[in-house]
Amino acid sequence: MGFALLALLGASFWGIGDFFGGLASRRAHVLTVLVLSQAAGLIGAATWVLVSGEGRPSVGDLWPAAVAGATAAVGLCALYRGMAIGAMGIVAPISAASPLVPLAVDAGRGIVPGALQWLGIAVVLTGIVLLAREPGGTGSSGLAAGVALALVAALGFGLFVVGLDAASEDSVPWTILVVRMTATTLALVAALVVSAPLRPPARLLPMILAVGAFDTLANVFVAFATTWGPAGIVAVLSALYPVTTVLLARVVLGERLDRERRIGGALAIGGAAAVAIG
């Protein structure tokens, strides 16, 4: 069961990275956080490629990784901004709905979802409704803050998985490197366009660099887990990353959700796991 431990470590590290990313984005521009954290991850990915000694795949084999990197950047930007303006305990579980995207892609290819996946879809949607509703309808749109961005994050992460799956058959290290290069470049261009500062307050720099380090380590753990164990089980275990984010938000920030939203978060994460394992 070593692969299961690796998958859980990957989920934990993803959750920690997301928490720090959302926290840093409350104190600095989200694109500043994204550029620097992705650049830190890029250094780690380049080191992995050098250590692995694997030859570079063809450009045609790596273009899906570039698409994955672009969608990952959009997803992370939406996630960090969503957690900056809303409760992490709401935004993180909704982002876990990402497995619905590759499921939809498979359905478009004629691969019909199984009974467990249909059940998972229903559970996920129920959880999102419970999480998203603003009690009493006090919000301008009736939705809790950050919900729309959480849905964008789920879409971005789902497309990231589709691209990653298409590219990683030839070389996992090179795939992660291209993902990081694309995400870093896209974030940098966006930061320059909107004139976001590339130098954050000194006190935030360790936190931002930690985001990239945790994210890269999570990728490594999950990549090795998929080579040693069933991909379906690894996908389920790694999809539990919001649990860590929610727990950290509760312990560190003192976030408290009402009973309805706690149930919604559990349903969203559990339904996503059912979709993945199905």
N, C-alpha and C positions, 0 to 999 in steps of 0.2 A: 504493500500500500504506500510505497514511497512516493509514487506519482500523486496520490491524493494529498499528501502533506505539501508537496511542491505547489499544487494547485491552490491549496488553502493559503500558503504563504504568498502566492501571487495575488490572490484576492485581498489579503490583508494589506500588502504593500500598495496595491492600487487604491484601496480605501484610505490609507494614510496619506498618500500623495494627493488624492482628491480633497481631503480635508484641509491640508496645508495650502493647496491651490485656491480653494474657496476662501480660506481665512486671509491669505495674502492679497486676494483680489478685493477684499474689503478695505484695504489700506493702500493699495497701489492700483494703477490702471491694469485692467485684465490683460491687455496685450503685452504690457511690460512683463507681467508674470509669465505669460505664455511663451514669449520669445526666450527669456532667460532659462526657464525650466526645460524647454525643448532643446535649447543649445547644450545644456548640461547632459540631457539624455543622449544627444547626438555624440558627445565625447565618449560616453559609455558604450554606445552602439559601435562606434568606430574601433574602440578597444576590443570589443567582442569579435569583430571581423578579423582583426589582426591576430588575435589569439587562436581563432578557429583555423586560420590558414586556408579557408575555402576560396576557390576561384570565383571570380565575378560571373554571375549568370548573364545571359544576353539581355539587351535593353528590352526586347519584346517580352521576356519573362518577368521583368521587373516593373513594367508600367503599371500593373495592378497595385503594386506596393506604393507607387506615387499617388494613385487615386486614394488608397487607404490613408496615406499620410495627410492628404488634403482634408478628407472627411473627418479624420481624427482631430485635426486642428480646429475645425469648425465645432465639433462636438465638445472638445475641452474648453474652448472659449465660451460656449454657451453654458456649460456646466459650472465653470468658475464664476461667471457673471451671475448665473442663477443662484448659486450659493452665497454670493456676495449680497444680493438684495432680498433673498428669501431664506426660509429655514432650511438648513442642510437636511434635517430629518424628513422634509417633504421633497426637496429637489433630487437628492441622491437616489431614493427608491424609484422615483419615476424614470430616471435615466436608465435604470436596470431593465426597462422594457425593450432595450435594444435587440434582444433575440427575435423580436417580432419581425424585424427588417429582413434578416437572412431567410426567415421562414417564408416571408412574402415573395422573396426572390426565387426560392425553391418552388413555390406554388406556381409562379410564372413560367417555370421550366417544366411544369407538369408533375411535380412531386407533391402529392396531396398530403396535407398535414394529417397525422394520426389522431386517435381519440384523445390521448394524453395532451397533445399539443393544442387541440381545440379547447380542452378544459383549461389549459394553462393560459390561453388567450383570454378566455372569459374571466379568469381569476385576475390576470394582470389589469384588464380594463376596469374591473370592479375596484381594484386597489387604487388605480389612478383617479377614478371618480371620487373616492373617499379622501384621497390626499389633496386633490386639486380644489375641492369646493371650499370657498371662503365662508366660514360659519356666519349665518345671518345675511349672507350676500352683501357684506359691507364693502367689498372691493369694487372698483369701477367696472370690472368685467365679470364679477362673481367668482373669480379665480384667485387663489392664493398667490402671493408674490413669487416669481421665479418659475411658475409652472410651465409657461410657454417655452422658456429657455430650456427647461428640463426635457421637454418633448423634442426640441431641436437637438439636444445632446443625445437623446436616445436614438434619433434618426442617424446622426453622425456616427455614433459608435456602432450601430448596426451595419452601416455601409462600410465602415472600417473593417469589420469582421469579414464581410464579403470579399473585399479587396485583399485582405491578409490571407484568406483561405486560397485565393487564386494564385497568389505570388509565392507562398511559403513552401511549395512543394520542392522547389529547386534548392533553396538555401535560406534557412531561417535567419542567420546573422545578417546576410545581405539585405533581406527583406526588411528587417527592423532598421537597418542603417538608412535605407531609402525612405522608409516611413518617417524617420526622424529628420532627415535632410529636407524632405518636402514640407513637413509640418513647421520646421524652423524657418524655412525660407518664406512660406506663406504668412506666418505670423509676423516676420520681420517686415515684409512688404506692407502688410496691413498697419503695423505700428508706424511706419514712415508716412503712410498716406494720411493717417489721422493725427500725426505729430505726437504720438504717445512717447513719453520719456523712456529711454532705454537704460537709464541709471536710476534704480529704485533707492529709497532710503536705506542707508547702510544696515540698519537693524533688521531689515526684511530680507536682505540678500541670502543669508544662510537658509531661511525658510523656503525661498523660491528655488534655490539650488537643490534643496532636499526633495522638492516636488519632482524634479527631473530624475534624481537618483532613485527614489522609490518607484517611480513609473517604469524606469528602465529595468530595475531588478525584478519587478513584477513580470515584465515581458519575458525575461530570461527564465524565471521559474515556470511560467505557464508554457513556454516553448518546450522546455525539457520535459514537463509533465505530459505534453501531448505525444512526445516520442516514446515515453515509457508506459503510458496507460491509455485506456479508451478515450477518444476525443470527446465523446458525449458526456462522460462523467467529469472530465476536466472542465468542460464548458459550464456544467452546472456548478461545480465548486468555485470556479473563478468568478462566476456571476454573482457570488455572495459579497462582492466588494462593498456595496453600500452599507452592509452591517457594520463594518469598521468605521466608516464615515459617520454614521448615525450615533454609534456609541461614543466616539470622540466628541461629537457635537454635544452630546448629553453630559459627558464628564467635564470637558474643558470649558464649553460655553454655557452650560446649564440649560440647554434647549429642552423645553417640555412641550410635548404634543398631547392633544386631547386623545381620549380613548378611540374615537372614530379614526383618527389619523394614524394611531399606532397600529390599528387593525389594517388600515389601508396600506401602510408600509410593508407589513408582513405579507399581505396578499400580493402586492406588486413584486416583491423579491421572490416569494415562493412560486408565483405563477411563471415568472421568467425562468426559474430553474426547471419547472415542468416543461416549458417550451423547449429548452435546451436539451434536456434528457430525452424528450420524445423524438 
